[in-house]
Amino acid sequence: MMGVKKSLNRQILELAIPSMLAGITIPLVGMADTAIAGRLGSATAIGGIAIGSTLFDLLYWNFGFLRVGTAGITAQAFGRGDRHDIVRTGLQGIVIALAFSLLLILIQWPFANLVLWLSPSSPEVEAMAKEYFFIRIWAAPAVLSLFVFRGWFIGVQNTLASMIMDVVINIANIGFSLFLALNLGMGIKGIALGTVIAQYIGIVCGIFLLFVYYRKMVRYVSPALVFRKDGWKKYFNLSGNLFVRSVCMLLIYTGFTFLAAKYGDTLLAVATIMMKLLLLFAYFVDGFAYAGEALTGKFIGARNRPALMKSIKLLLIWGSGVGVVSTILYIAGDQLFLRLMTSTPEVIQAAQPFLPWLYTMPLISCLTFMWDGIFIGATAGKALRNTMIISVAAFYVFYLALEGSLGIQSLWIGYAAHLVARSVSQTIMARKHVFNAI
């Protein structure tokens, strides 16, 4: 028994550590963009980045199924030892990614103008958001294709390759954005252009890694494999449920930013910084969630129920540990984190009443992140959809009920409520959709 546990712990760490290292760099990019904007001299610049980034959240989060669906289906094919299905899933994902990226480029003007018209942000923030958006949108083909690359690498249990790709992208993003925005004086336009350049560098890196690790699989590539009807049916059945899940997540996360904007540029800047800091924890714990995707899918594909159950138990323990450690770090370094994010005194002062949320959110959310990975590996799309519908209802019910008396604090209460609703509903649904998947 102990030998099995040790072996599973080793597998979890081998998958989680590269994902954590890569994951930490992802919010660092967003934090770097916010920090660079903060050095431009006003809260308006931070708000412009926040709203501009939210526009991309509205677009790209709807396509999270490209990564999630690819990871789950590929992991189960890996567990079965089905190389044809492994290759087919990746190819079909890329075809879908390129088709949708063309659509996003075509609708960029009406989309941005409509969303910004609905936003309560100031004219100054809106103008900066447009500058950012209309440059960064040209990275869409690379961004959506990279979703597929990440999911595929996770599915074949190679988070090291995914880490290398993400680290290259994120270092390039920070470097180019910093150089273009500050050294060349391009401001927000430079931040956006730096992101575009970095995404295409990522595609080149991903293709290189495919040939390094999986050159032998190239012989399985064929048009007939790409257009097999059974493969498309499975992909779209899962993707439909995951799309609804993504829309629900958008209603929460973009709703949070847009609702925060009505309280003024300073509190919008505070909300943006706080969410960026919380995302640092989220991407850290996601390393173990990605391990959950890979192992759950592999063991279900291999029909190994004992290993599945043991891995789930260990994954939940690891995730809880990350939550506790993150809370300790936030308490110890709260002021340092704030000053790294902005040099604007009014923003730092306004953030003080919201710091308790920074301390408690990792404890509230750690289990739901782990369940997400486990459900994804089980390709339990319907359950993921239903838990998010429950969660988005919890967010808005609590916010609307308390906003009149608590103001912007009700936004944080609603956010916490949605996390609790997710973890509770996922725990209840796990037996049917995960434990009994074999």
C-alpha positions in Angstrom: 0.0 0.0 0.0 2.7 2.5 1.0 4.6 1.6 -2.2 1.6 2.4 -4.3 1.0 5.7 -2.5 4.7 6.7 -2.9 4.5 5.9 -6.6 1.3 8.0 -7.0 2.8 10.9 -5.1 5.8 10.8 -7.3 3.6 10.8 -10.4 1.6 13.7 -9.0 4.7 15.7 -8.3 6.3 14.9 -11.7 3.2 16.3 -13.4 2.4 19.1 -11.0 5.8 20.7 -10.5 6.4 21.6 -14.2 2.8 22.9 -14.4 3.3 24.9 -11.2 6.4 26.5 -12.5 4.7 27.3 -15.8 1.5 28.4 -14.0 3.3 30.9 -11.8 4.7 32.7 -14.8 1.2 33.1 -16.3 -0.2 35.5 -13.7 3.3 37.1 -13.5 2.7 38.2 -17.1 -0.6 39.8 -16.1 0.9 41.2 -13.0 3.8 42.6 -15.1 1.4 44.2 -17.6 -0.4 45.8 -14.6 2.9 46.8 -13.0 4.1 48.3 -16.3 0.8 50.2 -16.7 1.2 51.3 -13.0 4.5 52.9 -13.9 2.8 55.0 -16.6 1.7 57.3 -13.8 -2.0 56.9 -13.1 -4.8 54.6 -12.0 -6.4 55.1 -15.4 -3.6 53.1 -17.2 -4.2 50.2 -14.8 -7.9 50.4 -15.4 -7.3 50.4 -19.2 -5.3 47.2 -19.0 -8.0 45.7 -16.7 -10.8 46.4 -19.1 -8.8 45.6 -22.2 -7.8 42.2 -20.6 -11.4 41.6 -19.7 -12.4 41.9 -23.4 -10.0 39.0 -24.1 -11.4 37.1 -21.2 -14.8 37.4 -22.8 -13.4 36.1 -26.1 -10.9 33.5 -25.0 -12.5 31.9 -22.0 -15.3 30.8 -24.2 -12.7 28.6 -25.9 -11.3 27.1 -22.8 -12.9 23.8 -24.0 -10.0 23.6 -26.5 -7.5 23.0 -23.7 -9.9 21.2 -21.3 -11.5 18.9 -23.8 -8.2 18.1 -25.5 -6.6 17.2 -22.2 -9.3 14.9 -21.0 -9.8 13.0 -24.2 -6.1 12.7 -24.9 -5.4 11.5 -21.4 -8.0 8.7 -21.7 -6.6 7.7 -25.1 -3.1 7.7 -23.5 -4.5 5.3 -20.8 -5.8 3.0 -23.5 -2.6 3.2 -25.4 -4.5 4.4 -28.5 -2.0 6.5 -30.5 -4.4 7.1 -33.4 -6.8 8.7 -31.0 -4.1 10.7 -29.3 -3.0 12.3 -32.6 -6.5 12.8 -33.9 -7.6 14.7 -30.8 -4.7 17.2 -31.2 -5.3 17.7 -35.0 -9.0 18.2 -34.6 -8.4 20.7 -31.8 -6.0 22.8 -34.0 -8.5 22.8 -36.9 -11.2 24.1 -34.6 -8.8 26.7 -33.0 -7.9 28.2 -36.4 -11.5 28.4 -37.6 -12.6 30.2 -34.5 -9.6 32.6 -34.4 -10.6 33.8 -37.9 -14.1 34.5 -36.7 -12.7 36.5 -33.7 -10.6 38.7 -36.0 -13.7 39.3 -38.2 -15.9 40.5 -35.3 -13.3 42.5 -33.4 -14.8 45.9 -34.1 -18.4 45.3 -33.3 -17.5 43.1 -30.3 -15.2 45.7 -28.7 -17.5 48.6 -29.3 -20.5 46.8 -27.9 -18.8 45.6 -24.7 -17.2 48.9 -24.0 -20.5 50.7 -24.6 -22.0 48.4 -21.9 -19.1 49.0 -19.5 -19.4 51.7 -16.8 -15.7 52.7 -17.1 -14.6 56.2 -17.6 -13.9 57.6 -21.2 -10.2 57.7 -20.4 -10.1 54.0 -19.4 -12.2 53.1 -22.4 -9.8 54.8 -24.8 -6.8 53.0 -23.4 -8.7 49.7 -23.4 -9.4 50.1 -27.2 -5.7 50.8 -27.9 -4.8 47.6 -26.2 -7.5 45.4 -27.7 -7.2 46.3 -31.4 -3.5 45.3 -31.3 -3.6 42.2 -29.2 -6.5 40.7 -31.1 -4.1 39.7 -33.9 -2.6 37.1 -31.6 -5.9 35.1 -31.7 -4.7 32.3 -34.0 -1.7 31.6 -31.8 -3.6 31.9 -28.5 -6.4 29.4 -29.5 -3.9 27.0 -31.0 -1.8 27.2 -27.8 -4.8 26.1 -25.8 -4.8 22.9 -27.8 -1.0 22.4 -27.4 -1.3 22.8 -23.6 -4.2 20.3 -23.3 -2.5 17.8 -25.6 0.8 17.9 -23.7 -1.1 17.5 -20.4 -3.1 14.5 -21.8 0.1 12.7 -22.8 1.5 13.2 -19.3 4.2 15.6 -20.5 3.7 18.7 -18.4 7.4 19.4 -18.8 6.9 20.2 -22.5 4.0 22.4 -21.6 6.1 24.2 -19.0 8.9 24.9 -21.5 6.5 26.4 -24.0 4.7 28.5 -21.4 7.9 29.8 -19.8 9.2 30.8 -23.2 6.0 32.6 -24.0 5.8 34.4 -20.7 9.4 35.5 -20.6 9.1 36.8 -24.1 5.8 38.6 -23.1 7.4 40.4 -20.1 10.6 41.3 -22.0 8.9 42.6 -25.2 6.1 44.4 -23.3 8.6 46.1 -20.9 10.9 47.1 -23.8 8.2 48.4 -26.1 6.1 50.1 -23.5 8.8 51.8 -21.4 12.1 51.8 -23.3 10.5 52.8 -26.6 7.8 54.9 -25.0 4.9 53.1 -26.7 2.8 52.9 -23.5 -0.2 50.5 -23.6 0.3 49.9 -27.3 3.7 48.4 -26.5 2.2 46.1 -23.8 -0.3 44.8 -26.4 2.3 44.3 -29.1 4.7 42.5 -26.8 1.9 40.0 -26.0 1.3 39.4 -29.8 4.9 38.7 -30.5 5.2 36.4 -27.5 2.2 34.2 -28.5 3.6 33.5 -32.0 7.0 32.7 -30.4 5.1 30.2 -28.4 3.7 28.5 -31.5 7.1 28.0 -32.9 8.3 26.6 -29.6 5.3 24.2 -29.4 5.9 22.8 -32.8 9.6 22.3 -32.0 8.7 20.4 -28.8 6.3 18.2 -30.7 9.2 17.1 -33.0 11.6 16.7 -30.1 9.3 14.4 -28.1 6.8 12.9 -30.5 8.5 12.6 -33.9 7.4 9.0 -34.3 3.7 10.0 -34.0 3.9 12.0 -37.2 3.3 8.8 -39.2 -0.2 8.6 -37.7 -1.2 12.0 -39.2 -3.6 11.8 -42.1 -6.7 13.7 -43.5 -8.8 10.6 -42.8 -7.8 10.6 -39.2 -8.7 14.3 -38.8 -12.2 14.0 -40.3 -13.3 10.7 -38.6 -16.9 11.3 -37.6 -16.8 9.5 -34.3 -13.9 11.6 -33.1 -15.7 14.9 -33.9 -18.9 13.7 -32.2 -17.0 13.0 -29.0 -15.1 16.2 -29.1 -18.2 18.4 -29.7 -20.4 16.6 -27.2 -17.8 17.4 -24.5 -17.1 20.8 -25.8 -20.8 21.9 -25.8 -21.0 21.4 -22.0 -17.6 22.9 -21.5 -18.6 26.0 -23.5 -21.6 26.6 -21.2 -19.2 26.2 -18.2 -16.9 28.8 -19.8 -19.8 31.2 -20.3 -20.7 30.9 -16.6 -17.2 31.6 -15.6 -17.2 34.6 -17.8 -20.3 35.9 -16.1 -18.5 35.7 -12.8 -15.0 37.0 -13.6 -15.8 39.6 -16.2 -18.9 40.6 -14.2 -16.6 41.1 -11.2 -14.4 43.6 -13.2 -17.2 45.5 -14.8 -19.1 45.8 -11.6 -16.0 47.0 -9.8 -15.6 49.7 -12.5 -18.7 51.5 -11.3 -17.1 52.3 -8.0 -14.4 54.5 -9.7 -11.0 54.1 -11.2 -9.2 53.7 -7.9 -11.3 50.9 -6.6 -11.2 49.3 -10.1 -7.4 49.4 -9.8 -7.6 47.8 -6.4 -9.9 45.0 -7.6 -7.6 44.4 -10.6 -4.5 44.1 -8.4 -6.2 41.9 -5.9 -7.5 39.5 -8.6 -4.0 39.4 -10.1 -2.5 38.4 -6.8 -5.2 35.7 -6.2 -4.5 34.4 -9.7 -0.9 33.8 -8.6 -2.3 31.2 -6.1 -4.8 29.9 -8.7 -2.1 29.1 -11.2 0.1 27.6 -8.5 -2.7 25.1 -7.3 -3.6 24.5 -10.9 -0.3 22.6 -11.2 -1.9 19.9 -9.1 -5.2 20.3 -10.9 -3.4 19.6 -14.2 -1.9 16.5 -12.6 -5.5 15.6 -11.7 -6.5 15.9 -15.4 -3.7 13.7 -16.6 -3.9 11.0 -14.0 -7.7 10.8 -13.8 -7.9 10.5 -17.5 -5.1 7.9 -17.7 -6.6 5.7 -15.0 -10.1 5.9 -16.4 -8.7 5.0 -19.9 -6.8 2.1 -18.4 -9.8 1.0 -16.4 -7.8 1.1 -13.1 -10.3 2.1 -10.4 -8.0 1.5 -7.3 -5.4 3.8 -8.7 -8.0 6.3 -9.7 -9.4 6.5 -6.1 -6.0 6.7 -4.5 -4.9 9.4 -6.8 -8.0 11.5 -6.1 -7.4 11.3 -2.4 -3.8 12.4 -2.7 -4.6 15.2 -5.1 -7.2 16.7 -2.7 -4.6 16.5 0.1 -1.9 18.3 -2.0 -4.4 21.0 -3.1 -5.4 21.7 0.5 -1.8 22.0 1.4 -1.2 24.6 -1.3 -4.1 26.6 0.0 -2.7 26.8 3.5 0.8 27.7 2.4 -0.6 30.4 0.0 -2.6 32.0 2.9 0.5 32.2 5.0 2.5 33.8 2.2 -0.2 36.4 1.5 -0.4 37.3 5.2 3.4 37.7 5.5 3.9 39.7 2.3 0.7 41.6 1.7 2.2 45.1 1.6 5.2 44.0 -0.4 2.9 42.4 -3.0 0.9 45.7 -3.3 4.0 47.8 -3.7 5.3 45.5 -6.4 2.0 45.9 -8.3 1.7 49.7 -8.1 3.5 52.8 -6.9 0.3 54.9 -6.7 -0.2 55.8 -3.0 -4.0 56.2 -3.3 -4.4 52.7 -4.7 -2.2 51.1 -2.0 -4.2 52.9 0.7 -7.6 52.0 -0.8 -6.5 48.3 -1.0 -6.1 47.9 2.8 -9.8 47.0 3.7 -9.8 44.2 1.1 -6.7 42.4 2.3 -8.6 39.9 4.4 -10.1 38.5 1.2 -6.5 37.9 -0.1 -5.8 35.8 3.0 -9.0 33.7 2.9 -9.6 33.0 -0.7 -6.9 30.2 -1.1 -8.6 28.3 1.8 -12.0 28.7 0.2 -11.0 27.8 -3.3 -8.4 25.0 -3.1 -10.8 22.1 -3.3 -12.8 23.4 -6.2 -9.6 23.8 -8.3 -8.7 20.2 -7.6 -12.1 18.9 -8.4 -12.0 20.8 -11.7 -8.9 18.9 -12.8 -10.4 15.6 -11.7 -13.7 16.2 -13.5 -11.8 17.3 -16.6 -9.8 14.1 -16.7 -13.0 12.1 -16.3 -14.5 14.2 -19.3 -17.5 14.8 -17.0 -18.6 17.8 -19.1 -22.2 17.7 -17.9 -21.3 17.8 -14.2 -18.8 20.7 -14.8 -21.5 22.6 -16.6 -24.1 22.1 -13.8 -21.7 23.0 -11.0 -20.9 26.3 -12.7 -24.5 27.1 -13.3 -25.1 26.7 -9.6 -22.0 28.8 -8.8 -22.9 31.8 -11.1 -26.3 31.9 -9.4 -24.6 32.0 -6.0 -22.3 34.9 -7.1 -25.1 37.2 -8.3 -27.6 36.3 -5.6 -25.2 37.3 -2.8 -23.9 40.4 -4.7 -27.4 41.8 -5.5 -28.7 41.0 -2.0 -25.9 42.8 -0.2 -24.7 45.5 -2.5 -27.1 48.1 -1.2 -25.7 47.9 2.4 -22.1 46.8 1.8 -21.1 48.4 -1.5 -18.1 46.9 -3.3 -17.5 44.5 -0.4 -20.6 42.6 -1.6 -18.7 41.8 -4.8 -16.1 39.9 -2.8 -18.7 38.1 -0.7 -20.4 37.0 -4.0 -17.1 35.8 -5.3 -16.4 33.8 -2.2 -20.0 32.3 -2.3 -19.5 31.1 -5.9 -16.3 29.2 -4.8 -18.1 27.5 -1.9 -21.0 26.6 -4.1 -18.6 25.0 -6.7 -16.7 22.9 -4.2 -19.8 21.6 -2.4 -21.7 20.7 -5.6 -18.6 19.1 -7.1 -18.1 17.0 -4.0 -21.7 15.8 -4.2 -21.5 15.0 -7.9 -18.1 13.2 -7.8 -19.5 9.8 -7.0 -21.7 9.6 -10.0 -19.5 11.3 -12.6 -16.0 10.4 -11.5 -15.9 7.5 -9.0 -18.3 5.4 -11.1 -16.8 6.4 -14.5 -15.1 3.0 -14.7 
